[in-house]
């Protein structure tokens, strides 16, 4: 028993040993919530006499379930844990449904359709309904059906406000019929069938609700309405429901998660105990204070005061680059310095951004520095579908004999060129000792083409249409800039309509990747198409995945649940964080704020907040404005450059972004920990000038061997370590 409770702080112990009844544990980041959940289960078994089979513990991932199982076995060695129902929502629902199939429209040996199976079935229904598959894409229709199921809305109840809604409802109805005819379910059905079974069949609900004396839920803030209904039904008899989560980290609304489930819980269980886990074991206090200053602006939430025993730690470094290239260079140079100085392993450093498209410049900065990196949760920029599509179109316009590019894009968007037609095209090209591109260009001449009789009219028409497009692009490529060619291709094929299937985050991210590639073409206004394609090829050639110890690049969404020694959050401009798509939606703006909070709280020791005065590449850059969330961070937590190029002063009481402290005061502040009492002259945040490299900012300074060693980031050459006695630095 003591082993279970020892090393718990008072708040954790209170949560683990809480008496029966509904409990909401609001767990701050890094507060040991998984530990609390696991030790609560062990406590119930070892101290309260609860049998394992009377416990239901629900997680969101198989990895989390395996980790909890391993921890339980370590806490209760030699004790039988058989019968405990511990797993993901979907796995637990599948188990219940197979046992209760007599109440369902499917048999107990039902199959579970994966994402590809589901989309293929919806494609079939769309085709058989003679619907325009460009207007009603399978992925978009499936997303709408999935959202409805997550909210427990069946096909018969699907709300109709537009013609599109009517079509989705028809497809939904037929899709569900065909799933049942196939004795199959999709992932959402596992939740929906179980929730409805428990709602509509009291005998089944009572059987499980009486069996499970304790229901425990991890990551409660990420549950959707169907999942909340499930756990509420399963806890309806004993009402011992123990939910652990942090509404401040609810950032998956686009995936169906509903932070309002916390409010529903409090309404359904008004007598619930609320326990706050506020001690953070991950971050220094300065980082936590910055995080709290951001999240405290969210309305209607459980207030927490995160605290750490790790000390205040370093101040947060704010850096404002001249442009987004400078931002990326600063990140790579600083990480290289952190690793070279032995402060961190490469894998201890992470670069975070709001959208996947923002990875391009950072990836290229790593590649140019010949430093490896790892991308988490996304394909590398030049490996993304939409980027590869458009590069293939441009390559083909430059060289119609490029068969690999032709094969990739000849049916994008779909224009009726199937595998048979493509095989016939290749055969005709080989028989005539020419390229497939030359054949389609010739087919654009219509009846005058020497190849027109080699294809049926049905096959020749889409090939000729593509040949006409290709001929036009060939002309543009020889007389216009790379960007003009890019814009012409995107316009001619209606690529935006093709790539943006709906208003989902995923679709809009894909379009942002297209826009990011367009920004790259702006830099070739005075350069050739050859140079553009050569640059792309060289970058893409280095663009290989690696599992080695390397800095990690990821979106703020993908960062949830992770932690790193040094975190760089880039793109802190209004319109990026918060994203412009959220400006008109108060709830989405609050989620954007929570997302920034999540990013801040991933950092253990060092946090760098970055933005760029201009963004858009080296072509037509646009001036940016600092994220409104930066204004919430107290000035005494920051060092670095303001948006006007002036240093942030830790002691200033004036406006955060406009005060310039006295440089001589800056120079006198601080002492080196190991400098024998000698004062350092150059404090972090001090602006200096070097006779060769120009202006820069001091990152760190310490006494070493009777000299002051200064780390400076220069806008011209990046980070340098200098001996102050030799460097001839001037304080600005």
MARVOLUM-891801 format. One record per residue (C-alpha): residue number from 1; x, y, z. Coordinates in nm, 3 decimals. Example, Ala and Ser with C-alpha at 12.3 -4.5 7.8 and 13.67 -1.06 7.14 Angstrom:
   seq         x         y         z
     1     1.230    -0.450     0.780
     2     1.367    -0.106     0.714
//
This chain:
   seq         x         y         z
     1     0.000     0.000     0.000
     2     0.274     0.242     0.097
     3     0.453     0.161    -0.229
     4     0.146     0.277    -0.418
     5     0.118     0.609    -0.234
     6     0.481     0.698    -0.175
     7     0.637     0.968    -0.392
     8     0.292     1.119    -0.460
     9     0.250     1.488    -0.390
    10    -0.050     1.593    -0.177
    11    -0.274     1.665    -0.477
    12    -0.186     1.335    -0.644
    13    -0.243     1.144    -0.320
    14    -0.581     1.313    -0.280
    15    -0.682     1.200    -0.630
    16    -0.556     0.843    -0.587
    17    -0.730     0.790    -0.250
    18    -1.049     0.990    -0.311
    19    -1.368     0.830    -0.181
    20    -1.640     0.685    -0.403
    21    -1.847     0.908    -0.627
    22    -1.787     1.112    -0.941
    23    -1.445     1.278    -0.962
    24    -1.297     1.521    -1.213
    25    -0.919     1.547    -1.196
    26    -0.807     1.861    -1.379
    27    -0.445     1.778    -1.452
    28    -0.206     2.045    -1.569
    29     0.066     1.959    -1.821
    30     0.351     1.754    -1.679
    31     0.160     1.690    -1.356
    32     0.172     1.309    -1.366
    33    -0.186     1.238    -1.468
    34    -0.111     0.893    -1.615
    35     0.064     0.804    -1.292
    36    -0.239     0.916    -1.093
    37    -0.479     0.717    -1.310
    38    -0.268     0.401    -1.287
    39    -0.209     0.431    -0.913
    40    -0.578     0.497    -0.858
    41    -0.651     0.157    -1.016
    42    -0.379    -0.012    -0.808
    43    -0.514     0.156    -0.492
    44    -0.869     0.036    -0.561
    45    -0.748    -0.323    -0.601
    46    -0.491    -0.333    -0.320
    47    -0.663    -0.117    -0.059
    48    -1.034    -0.097    -0.137
    49    -1.085    -0.463    -0.227
    50    -1.218    -0.394    -0.575
    51    -1.182    -0.696    -0.804
    52    -1.003    -0.633    -1.134
    53    -1.308    -0.735    -1.339
    54    -1.507    -0.458    -1.169
    55    -1.283    -0.190    -1.318
    56    -1.312    -0.025    -1.661
    57    -1.026     0.205    -1.767
    58    -1.051     0.381    -2.102
    59    -0.760     0.541    -2.291
    60    -0.724     0.701    -2.633
    61    -0.432     0.503    -2.773
    62    -0.313     0.145    -2.761
    63     0.027     0.275    -2.651
    64    -0.126     0.444    -2.346
    65    -0.319     0.126    -2.262
    66    -0.002    -0.087    -2.284
    67     0.187     0.161    -2.067
    68    -0.084     0.155    -1.802
    69    -0.094    -0.226    -1.804
    70     0.285    -0.243    -1.758
    71     0.274     0.008    -1.471
    72    -0.002    -0.187    -1.299
    73     0.196    -0.509    -1.320
    74     0.493    -0.330    -1.165
    75     0.278    -0.181    -0.885
    76     0.100    -0.509    -0.809
    77     0.361    -0.779    -0.878
    78     0.231    -1.132    -0.859
    79    -0.128    -1.016    -0.825
    80    -0.382    -1.143    -1.075
    81    -0.504    -0.856    -1.289
    82    -0.711    -1.070    -1.522
    83    -1.055    -0.941    -1.598
    84    -0.971    -0.573    -1.581
    85    -1.112    -0.404    -1.891
    86    -0.838    -0.163    -1.994
    87    -0.811    -0.035    -2.349
    88    -0.914     0.222    -2.606
    89    -1.273     0.332    -2.658
    90    -1.288     0.143    -2.986
    91    -1.141    -0.184    -2.858
    92    -1.372    -0.189    -2.555
    93    -1.677    -0.113    -2.768
    94    -1.585    -0.390    -3.015
    95    -1.567    -0.636    -2.727
    96    -1.909    -0.532    -2.593
    97    -2.071    -0.542    -2.938
    98    -1.949    -0.895    -3.013
    99    -2.100    -1.014    -2.685
   100    -2.430    -0.833    -2.744
   101    -2.474    -0.887    -3.118
   102    -2.825    -1.030    -3.073
   103    -2.941    -0.673    -3.014
   104    -2.771    -0.537    -3.325
   105    -2.834    -0.542    -3.701
   106    -2.501    -0.723    -3.749
   107    -2.361    -1.064    -3.650
   108    -2.097    -1.118    -3.382
   109    -1.831    -1.197    -3.643
   110    -1.862    -0.849    -3.798
   111    -1.558    -0.700    -3.970
   112    -1.423    -0.350    -3.908
   113    -1.371    -0.148    -4.225
   114    -1.054     0.061    -4.220
   115    -1.031     0.412    -4.367
   116    -0.958     0.287    -4.719
   117    -1.250     0.042    -4.707
   118    -1.484     0.316    -4.590
   119    -1.379     0.563    -4.859
   120    -1.397     0.299    -5.131
   121    -1.753     0.210    -5.030
   122    -1.859     0.577    -5.031
   123    -1.698     0.623    -5.375
   124    -1.907     0.333    -5.503
   125    -2.228     0.486    -5.365
   126    -2.146     0.828    -5.514
   127    -2.078     0.671    -5.853
   128    -2.397     0.462    -5.849
   129    -2.603     0.767    -5.754
   130    -2.461     0.940    -6.065
   131    -2.328     1.224    -5.851
   132    -2.049     1.454    -5.965
   133    -1.747     1.310    -5.783
   134    -1.566     1.642    -5.816
   135    -1.837     1.823    -5.622
   136    -1.900     1.533    -5.384
   137    -1.563     1.381    -5.311
   138    -1.562     1.063    -5.110
   139    -1.322     1.195    -4.844
   140    -1.535     1.505    -4.785
   141    -1.864     1.315    -4.770
   142    -1.711     1.058    -4.537
   143    -1.585     1.335    -4.306
   144    -1.938     1.479    -4.285
   145    -2.083     1.136    -4.202
   146    -1.814     1.078    -3.941
   147    -1.885     1.412    -3.773
   148    -2.253     1.323    -3.757
   149    -2.182     0.984    -3.601
   150    -1.954     1.142    -3.340
   151    -2.252     1.355    -3.238
   152    -2.485     1.052    -3.239
   153    -2.677     1.178    -3.543
   154    -2.810     0.893    -3.756
   155    -2.881     0.906    -4.129
   156    -3.255     0.962    -4.074
   157    -3.185     1.257    -3.847
   158    -2.910     1.417    -4.055
   159    -3.001     1.791    -4.070
   160    -3.069     1.935    -4.415
   161    -3.009     2.304    -4.483
   162    -2.851     2.288    -4.828
   163    -2.856     2.066    -5.135
   164    -2.519     1.928    -5.026
   165    -2.669     1.822    -4.692
   166    -2.942     1.639    -4.880
   167    -2.683     1.452    -5.088
   168    -2.478     1.362    -4.780
   169    -2.790     1.227    -4.613
   170    -2.871     1.007    -4.914
   171    -2.515     0.874    -4.929
   172    -2.510     0.825    -4.550
   173    -2.829     0.619    -4.565
   174    -2.702     0.396    -4.845
   175    -2.353     0.368    -4.695
   176    -2.500     0.243    -4.368
   177    -2.720    -0.010    -4.549
   178    -2.418    -0.150    -4.732
   179    -2.210    -0.171    -4.417
   180    -2.484    -0.379    -4.257
   181    -2.519    -0.594    -4.572
   182    -2.144    -0.661    -4.552
   183    -2.172    -0.746    -4.181
   184    -1.931    -0.461    -4.123
   185    -1.887    -0.151    -3.909
   186    -1.662     0.152    -3.940
   187    -1.468     0.300    -3.648
   188    -1.744     0.547    -3.565
   189    -2.006     0.270    -3.563
   190    -1.821     0.099    -3.280
   191    -1.897     0.400    -3.061
   192    -2.244     0.474    -3.198
   193    -2.376     0.117    -3.180
   194    -2.250     0.078    -2.823
   195    -2.391     0.414    -2.707
   196    -2.731     0.338    -2.862
   197    -2.732    -0.015    -2.728
   198    -2.679     0.114    -2.375
   199    -2.937     0.392    -2.427
   200    -3.210     0.175    -2.580
   201    -3.162    -0.156    -2.398
   202    -3.186    -0.105    -2.020
   203    -3.110    -0.471    -1.944
   204    -2.777    -0.452    -2.126
   205    -2.695    -0.113    -1.977
   206    -2.768    -0.234    -1.625
   207    -2.560    -0.549    -1.672
   208    -2.245    -0.352    -1.755
   209    -2.317    -0.058    -1.526
   210    -2.358    -0.296    -1.230
   211    -2.044    -0.491    -1.324
   212    -1.816    -0.187    -1.346
   213    -1.799    -0.044    -0.997
   214    -1.537     0.203    -1.115
   215    -1.506     0.370    -1.456
   216    -1.187     0.565    -1.522
   217    -1.127     0.783    -1.831
   218    -0.795     0.926    -1.951
   219    -0.761     1.243    -2.167
   220    -1.122     1.332    -2.091
   221    -1.094     1.667    -2.270
   222    -1.050     1.480    -2.601
   223    -1.376     1.284    -2.584
   224    -1.655     1.344    -2.834
   225    -2.027     1.333    -2.758
   226    -2.061     0.961    -2.838
   227    -1.771     0.873    -2.606
   228    -1.914     1.084    -2.327
   229    -2.252     0.914    -2.364
   230    -2.079     0.577    -2.337
   231    -1.895     0.641    -2.012
   232    -2.200     0.812    -1.861
   233    -2.413     0.501    -1.929
   234    -2.144     0.264    -1.802
   235    -2.116     0.459    -1.476
   236    -2.491     0.503    -1.432
   237    -2.533     0.245    -1.152
   238    -2.244     0.300    -0.909
   239    -2.169     0.655    -1.028
   240    -1.800     0.603    -0.952
   241    -1.668     0.781    -1.257
   242    -1.312     0.914    -1.243
   243    -1.220     1.145    -1.533
   244    -0.871     1.283    -1.580
   245    -0.794     1.559    -1.827
   246    -0.711     1.921    -1.888
   247    -0.965     2.137    -2.075
   248    -0.680     2.383    -2.134
   249    -0.527     2.121    -2.365
   250    -0.840     2.055    -2.569
   251    -0.712     2.128    -2.920
   252    -0.879     1.861    -3.134
   253    -1.220     2.012    -3.208
   254    -1.156     1.953    -3.580
   255    -1.132     1.582    -3.495
   256    -1.460     1.573    -3.303
   257    -1.328     1.638    -2.950
   258    -1.563     1.853    -2.744
   259    -1.420     2.040    -2.446
   260    -1.778     2.107    -2.336
   261    -1.794     1.747    -2.212
   262    -1.630     1.880    -1.896
   263    -1.931     2.110    -1.853
   264    -2.169     1.824    -1.932
   265    -1.996     1.613    -1.669
   266    -2.041     1.883    -1.406
   267    -2.408     1.923    -1.501
   268    -2.477     1.547    -1.498
   269    -2.277     1.490    -1.176
   270    -2.329     1.809    -0.973
   271    -2.188     1.647    -0.660
   272    -1.858     1.561    -0.832
   273    -1.530     1.629    -0.655
   274    -1.290     1.845    -0.857
   275    -0.920     1.789    -0.782
   276    -0.651     2.007    -0.938
   277    -0.307     1.866    -1.019
   278    -0.094     2.179    -1.031
   279     0.260     2.065    -0.956
   280     0.451     2.038    -1.281
   281     0.748     1.800    -1.299
   282     0.856     1.904    -1.649
   283     0.922     2.276    -1.681
   284     1.096     2.559    -1.502
   285     0.871     2.816    -1.337
   286     0.932     3.093    -1.592
   287     0.793     2.870    -1.866
   288     0.490     2.781    -1.654
   289     0.426     3.145    -1.569
   290     0.431     3.234    -1.938
   291     0.191     2.950    -2.014
   292    -0.048     3.058    -1.740
   293    -0.043     3.419    -1.858
   294    -0.161     3.298    -2.199
   295    -0.425     3.048    -2.087
   296    -0.574     3.262    -1.810
   297    -0.745     3.472    -2.079
   298    -0.970     3.176    -2.173
   299    -1.317     3.224    -2.033
   300    -1.518     2.988    -1.817
   301    -1.242     2.748    -1.713
   302    -1.104     2.585    -1.400
   303    -0.827     2.818    -1.283
   304    -0.498     2.644    -1.208
   305    -0.173     2.783    -1.071
   306     0.100     2.561    -1.210
   307     0.413     2.545    -0.996
   308     0.746     2.366    -1.020
   309     1.022     2.268    -0.779
   310     1.275     2.303    -1.063
   311     1.338     2.672    -0.998
   312     1.274     2.977    -1.213
   313     1.510     2.871    -1.489
   314     1.619     3.086    -1.781
   315     1.406     3.362    -1.920
   316     1.221     3.297    -2.243
   317     1.406     3.423    -2.547
   318     1.200     3.621    -2.795
   319     1.358     3.673    -3.137
   320     1.218     3.871    -3.424
   321     1.384     3.799    -3.758
   322     1.381     4.030    -4.056
   323     1.206     3.764    -4.265
   324     1.104     3.399    -4.252
   325     1.440     3.289    -4.392
   326     1.611     3.463    -4.100
   327     1.369     3.294    -3.861
   328     1.460     2.949    -3.996
   329     1.833     3.029    -3.994
   330     1.815     3.142    -3.631
   331     1.650     2.814    -3.531
   332     1.906     2.595    -3.706
   333     2.207     2.800    -3.590
   334     2.085     2.803    -3.230
   335     2.018     2.429    -3.224
   336     2.363     2.366    -3.374
   337     2.514     2.577    -3.096
   338     2.314     2.403    -2.820
   339     2.431     2.065    -2.948
   340     2.794     2.172    -3.011
   341     2.821     2.313    -2.658
   342     2.702     1.982    -2.513
   343     2.390     2.131    -2.354
   344     2.152     1.903    -2.545
   345     2.135     1.600    -2.766
   346     1.987     1.686    -3.109
   347     1.670     1.492    -3.029
   348     1.611     1.707    -2.720
   349     1.535     2.005    -2.948
   350     1.199     2.063    -3.117
   351     1.070     2.319    -3.367
   352     0.694     2.379    -3.360
   353     0.466     2.565    -3.600
   354     0.095     2.615    -3.661
   355     0.060     2.458    -4.008
   356     0.251     2.190    -4.195
   357     0.336     2.431    -4.478
   358     0.563     2.622    -4.240
   359     0.806     2.332    -4.225
   360     0.950     2.408    -4.572
   361     1.192     2.686    -4.482
   362     1.304     2.513    -4.163
   363     1.361     2.188    -4.352
   364     1.562     2.371    -4.616
   365     1.768     2.551    -4.351
   366     1.859     2.214    -4.196
   367     1.943     2.069    -4.537
   368     2.160     2.367    -4.631
   369     2.344     2.333    -4.301
   370     2.383     1.960    -4.378
   371     2.221     1.874    -4.048
   372     1.969     1.590    -4.013
   373     1.619     1.643    -3.877
   374     1.306     1.439    -3.815
   375     0.954     1.533    -3.914
   376     0.676     1.407    -3.686
   377     0.315     1.353    -3.787
   378     0.350     1.466    -4.150
   379     0.520     1.395    -4.477
   380     0.822     1.611    -4.554
   381     0.733     1.917    -4.756
   382     0.862     1.797    -5.092
   383     0.706     1.457    -5.033
   384     0.351     1.588    -4.983
   385     0.101     1.485    -5.246
   386    -0.001     1.829    -5.362
   387     0.359     1.952    -5.377
   388     0.468     1.651    -5.582
   389     0.168     1.696    -5.814
   390     0.252     2.054    -5.901
   391     0.623     1.991    -5.938
   392     0.534     1.708    -6.178
   393     0.314     1.944    -6.385
   394     0.597     2.199    -6.403
   395     0.854     1.933    -6.494
   396     0.624     1.808    -6.768
   397     0.576     2.157    -6.911
   398     0.954     2.188    -6.920
   399     1.013     1.840    -7.058
   400     0.713     1.653    -7.209
   401     0.927     1.339    -7.239
   402     0.925     1.305    -6.855
   403     0.714     0.989    -6.839
   404     0.717     0.960    -6.459
   405     0.564     1.307    -6.427
   406     0.314     1.235    -6.705
   407     0.196     0.916    -6.536
   408     0.154     1.101    -6.205
   409    -0.060     1.390    -6.326
   410    -0.229     1.295    -6.653
   411    -0.545     1.210    -6.459
   412    -0.521     1.487    -6.197
   413    -0.786     1.608    -6.150
   414    -0.972     1.305    -6.289
   415    -1.033     1.349    -6.662
   416    -1.115     0.993    -6.770
   417    -0.762     0.861    -6.828
   418    -0.768     0.522    -6.660
   419    -0.507     0.247    -6.640
   420    -0.615     0.094    -6.975
   421    -0.586     0.426    -7.159
   422    -0.250     0.497    -6.998
   423    -0.117     0.151    -7.095
   424    -0.240     0.206    -7.451
   425    -0.066     0.546    -7.459
   426     0.267     0.391    -7.354
   427     0.229     0.113    -7.610
   428     0.161     0.357    -7.897
   429     0.460     0.569    -7.791
   430     0.694     0.268    -7.789
   431     0.563     0.139    -8.123
   432     0.637     0.479    -8.279
   433     0.973     0.523    -8.106
   434     0.865     0.841    -7.930
   435     0.760     0.958    -7.584
   436     0.412     0.944    -7.436
   437     0.427     1.322    -7.393
   438     0.492     1.369    -7.763
   439     0.190     1.150    -7.842
   440    -0.051     1.354    -7.626
   441     0.087     1.680    -7.772
   442     0.021     1.548    -8.120
   443    -0.327     1.426    -8.026
   444    -0.413     1.789    -7.946
   445    -0.421     1.844    -8.324
   446    -0.742     1.637    -8.336
   447    -0.820     1.452    -8.660
   448    -0.489     1.575    -8.808
   449    -0.292     1.378    -8.553
   450    -0.109     1.077    -8.688
   451    -0.197     0.895    -8.366
   452    -0.573     0.967    -8.364
   453    -0.662     0.628    -8.514
   454    -0.457     0.444    -8.253
   455    -0.715     0.520    -7.981
   456    -1.088     0.486    -7.948
   457    -1.276     0.816    -7.945
   458    -1.349     0.769    -7.576
   459    -0.978     0.735    -7.496
   460    -0.849     0.993    -7.746
   461    -1.063     1.282    -7.622
   462    -0.921     1.318    -7.266
   463    -0.569     1.256    -7.398
   464    -0.614     1.531    -7.658
   465    -0.755     1.767    -7.396
   466    -0.452     1.709    -7.178
   467    -0.228     1.756    -7.482
   468    -0.386     2.097    -7.543
   469    -0.316     2.202    -7.184
   470     0.041     2.075    -7.208
   471     0.101     2.261    -7.534
   472    -0.021     2.586    -7.373
   473     0.205     2.532    -7.070
   474     0.500     2.468    -7.300
   475     0.444     2.809    -7.456
   476     0.410     2.980    -7.117
   477     0.725     2.807    -6.985
   478     0.934     2.953    -7.266
   479     0.807     3.310    -7.239
   480     0.708     3.367    -6.874
   481     0.840     3.340    -6.518
   482     0.822     3.026    -6.308
   483     0.547     3.184    -6.101
   484     0.338     3.270    -6.406
   485     0.367     2.912    -6.525
   486     0.271     2.787    -6.178
   487    -0.035     3.013    -6.165
   488    -0.142     2.913    -6.515
   489    -0.126     2.541    -6.433
   490    -0.318     2.581    -6.106
   491    -0.585     2.788    -6.282
   492    -0.617     2.564    -6.591
   493    -0.680     2.247    -6.390
   494    -0.887     2.413    -6.114
   495    -0.641     2.266    -5.866
   496    -0.775     2.456    -5.567
   497    -1.120     2.309    -5.618
   498    -0.961     1.967    -5.651
   499    -0.738     1.988    -5.345
   500    -0.977     2.168    -5.106
   501    -1.242     1.900    -5.069
   502    -1.418     2.078    -4.784
   503    -1.349     2.329    -4.508
   504    -1.166     2.073    -4.297
   505    -0.829     2.153    -4.140
   506    -0.667     1.885    -4.356
   507    -0.798     2.026    -4.686
   508    -0.701     2.382    -4.599
   509    -0.356     2.267    -4.489
   510    -0.307     2.107    -4.830
   511    -0.392     2.436    -4.998
   512    -0.146     2.617    -4.770
   513     0.123     2.377    -4.894
   514     0.035     2.480    -5.250
   515     0.063     2.847    -5.150
   516     0.398     2.780    -4.983
   517     0.530     2.625    -5.306
   518     0.403     2.930    -5.495
   519     0.599     3.154    -5.258
   520     0.911     2.964    -5.356
   521     0.844     3.032    -5.725
   522     0.839     3.407    -5.647
   523     1.212     3.388    -5.580
   524     1.278     3.283    -5.939
   525     1.139     3.597    -6.106
   526     1.479     3.665    -6.260
   527     1.595     3.304    -6.284
   528     1.525     3.020    -6.521
   529     1.290     2.725    -6.500
   530     1.599     2.502    -6.525
   531     1.739     2.658    -6.208
   532     1.409     2.617    -6.024
   533     1.378     2.248    -6.112
   534     1.743     2.181    -6.032
   535     1.704     2.339    -5.687
   536     1.392     2.134    -5.619
   537     1.561     1.814    -5.733
   538     1.866     1.868    -5.512
   539     1.654     1.943    -5.206
   540     1.417     1.653    -5.269
   541     1.715     1.422    -5.319
   542     1.830     1.495    -4.962
   543     1.473     1.466    -4.839
   544     1.496     1.119    -4.686
   545     1.349     1.003    -4.359
   546     1.583     0.921    -4.076
   547     1.535     0.768    -3.733
   548     1.863     0.904    -3.603
   549     1.910     1.133    -3.307
   550     1.804     1.461    -3.469
   551     1.599     1.774    -3.395
   552     1.226     1.722    -3.435
   553     0.995     1.934    -3.650
   554     0.622     1.915    -3.578
   555     0.298     2.108    -3.566
   556     0.162     2.241    -3.238
   557    -0.121     1.989    -3.267
   558     0.124     1.699    -3.301
   559     0.323     1.824    -3.001
   560     0.053     1.743    -2.747
   561     0.172     1.483    -2.498
   562     0.543     1.531    -2.581
   563     0.824     1.715    -2.402
   564     1.165     1.851    -2.504
   565     1.461     2.021    -2.341
   566     1.458     2.313    -2.585
   567     1.148     2.424    -2.777
   568     1.134     2.675    -3.063
   569     0.788     2.804    -3.155
   570     0.804     2.988    -3.488
   571     0.552     3.196    -3.680
   572     0.416     3.392    -3.386
   573     0.243     3.641    -3.614
   574    -0.124     3.735    -3.608
   575    -0.290     3.531    -3.877
   576    -0.068     3.231    -3.805
   577    -0.101     3.205    -3.425
   578    -0.391     3.260    -3.394
   579    -0.472     3.141    -3.743
   580    -0.670     3.380    -3.961
   581    -0.928     3.106    -4.022
   582    -1.030     3.144    -3.657
   583    -1.064     3.523    -3.640
   584    -1.444     3.527    -3.672
   585    -1.513     3.233    -3.438
   586    -1.471     3.302    -3.064
   587    -1.458     2.930    -2.977
   588    -1.192     2.865    -3.239
   589    -0.993     3.163    -3.115
   590    -0.994     3.011    -2.767
   591    -0.875     2.680    -2.913
   592    -0.592     2.869    -3.088
   593    -0.495     3.011    -2.749
   594    -0.500     2.663    -2.596
   595    -0.280     2.544    -2.881
   596    -0.016     2.807    -2.802
   597    -0.039     2.705    -2.436
   598     0.024     2.342    -2.533
   599     0.333     2.446    -2.729
   600     0.477     2.651    -2.442
   601     0.426     2.370    -2.190
   602     0.623     2.120    -2.401
   603     0.949     2.296    -2.299
   604     1.144     2.171    -2.002
   605     1.440     2.411    -1.986
   606     1.463     2.652    -2.280
   607     1.184     2.821    -2.472
   608     1.236     3.034    -2.783
   609     0.948     3.237    -2.927
   610     1.007     3.358    -3.283
   611     0.839     3.567    -3.547
   612     0.938     3.750    -3.868
   613     0.886     4.114    -3.959
   614     0.819     4.002    -4.316
   615     0.692     3.670    -4.437
   616     0.647     3.522    -4.779
   617     0.998     3.439    -4.893
   618     1.242     3.659    -5.078
   619     0.994     3.759    -5.344
   620     0.687     3.969    -5.266
   621     0.709     3.964    -4.886
   622     0.432     4.104    -4.669
   623     0.475     4.289    -4.341
   624     0.342     4.097    -4.043
   625     0.216     4.187    -3.697
   626     0.308     4.009    -3.375
   627     0.069     3.751    -3.237
   628    -0.179     3.907    -2.998
   629    -0.094     3.626    -2.755
   630     0.260     3.759    -2.712
   631     0.113     4.065    -2.543
   632    -0.014     3.840    -2.262
   633     0.333     3.721    -2.157
   634     0.476     3.938    -1.875
   635     0.781     4.133    -1.982
   636     0.985     4.017    -1.684
   637     0.982     3.663    -1.827
   638     1.138     3.765    -2.161
   639     1.471     3.858    -2.309
   640     1.533     3.933    -2.673
   641     1.441     4.167    -2.955
   642     1.118     4.357    -2.993
   643     0.936     4.407    -3.320
   644     1.103     4.751    -3.349
   645     1.447     4.595    -3.316
   646     1.486     4.705    -2.954
   647     1.563     4.472    -2.664
   648     1.296     4.347    -2.426
   649     1.379     4.474    -2.079
   650     1.314     4.253    -1.781
   651     1.284     4.558    -1.554
   652     1.083     4.789    -1.778
   653     0.742     4.908    -1.668
   654     0.666     5.065    -2.005
   655     0.501     4.904    -2.305
   656     0.649     4.562    -2.363
   657     0.742     4.617    -2.724
   658     0.876     4.971    -2.717
   659     1.118     5.029    -2.427
   660     1.494     5.047    -2.477
   661     1.685     5.013    -2.149
   662     2.011     5.192    -2.083
   663     2.286     4.973    -2.239
   664     2.529     5.049    -1.957
   665     2.272     4.925    -1.705
   666     2.233     4.609    -1.912
   667     2.608     4.557    -1.919
   668     2.635     4.579    -1.539
   669     2.360     4.326    -1.467
   670     2.423     3.965    -1.378
   671     2.720     3.767    -1.255
   672     2.874     3.453    -1.392
   673     2.804     3.146    -1.179
   674     3.164     3.030    -1.213
   675     3.345     3.354    -1.281
   676     3.504     3.408    -0.945
   677     3.276     3.703    -0.873
   678     3.374     3.902    -1.182
   679     3.083     4.071    -1.354
   680     2.990     3.978    -1.709
   681     2.963     4.282    -1.933
   682     2.734     4.141    -2.200
   683     2.398     4.024    -2.069
   684     2.147     3.812    -2.266
   685     1.934     4.046    -2.477
   686     2.203     4.316    -2.515
   687     2.233     4.454    -2.870
   688     2.594     4.479    -2.986
   689     2.791     4.560    -3.300
   690     3.090     4.370    -3.439
   691     3.332     4.547    -3.680
   692     3.300     4.267    -3.939
   693     2.962     4.101    -3.884
   694     2.754     4.403    -3.793
   695     2.469     4.407    -3.542
   696     2.374     4.113    -3.326
   697     2.213     4.011    -2.999
   698     2.378     3.842    -2.700
   699     2.228     3.502    -2.624
   700     2.450     3.405    -2.332
   701     2.768     3.518    -2.159
   702     2.993     3.363    -1.894
   703     3.338     3.404    -1.743
   704     3.589     3.143    -1.851
   705     3.967     3.147    -1.794
   706     3.963     3.516    -1.694
   707     3.784     3.618    -2.011
   708     3.418     3.671    -2.092
   709     3.290     3.423    -2.353
   710     2.992     3.570    -2.537
   711     2.741     3.384    -2.758
   712     2.598     3.627    -3.012
   713     2.345     3.577    -3.290
   714     2.432     3.799    -3.586
   715     2.177     3.869    -3.856
   716     2.452     3.828    -4.117
   717     2.622     3.502    -4.010
   718     2.413     3.340    -3.736
   719     2.555     3.236    -3.398
   720     2.918     3.298    -3.299
   721     3.108     3.237    -2.972
   722     3.354     3.518    -2.906
   723     3.614     3.611    -2.648
   724     3.515     3.961    -2.536
   725     3.878     4.074    -2.495
   726     3.945     4.010    -2.865
   727     3.609     4.069    -3.035
   728     3.596     4.450    -3.016
   729     3.219     4.453    -2.953
   730     3.029     4.779    -2.911
   731     2.714     4.792    -2.695
   732     2.432     4.970    -2.877
//
